[in-house]
């Protein structure tokens, strides 16, 4: 299966039981957002980052998997070869599962980038808002058809290279130079809603028009 090739199978086995993270795709997004800004974190730094997010200590295999993927993603984003791929379940999974995983990944990128950078520059705001829009997408039963599948693919292609745009031309810093290792408070529900509702145009463009 494609899941075995992409690494989804290993990630699902190691990370799907972490209650503090919505899904392995959100964790991959978090990782991606971080290495848009920083050098690839070491195993020790990853454990510190996850501790900041109140994630329980991972075992050695899981930390090695996280560290190796961060190095791969770091090089993929830095080389600007446009071959970066989000870690998502393959098309053997239901469309609903894949849409939710894509939304989780987008949310993870926003969180990771925000934690690592500490702020968002004016030229980055629109890109972040696009990710927030897709993170807010909700799947409905009526979307489960060929048109919904096409819309999913368009959304996927639209957002998958946003991390490349956030990364290219940026001087990568050491993890210890960022706010990542400082204890943070989770955003309030009001703050989350405000961030998600800032722009809806991307969702409207790519979501199929459904009869009521």
Beta strands, then each sheet from edge to edge (+ up, - down):
end
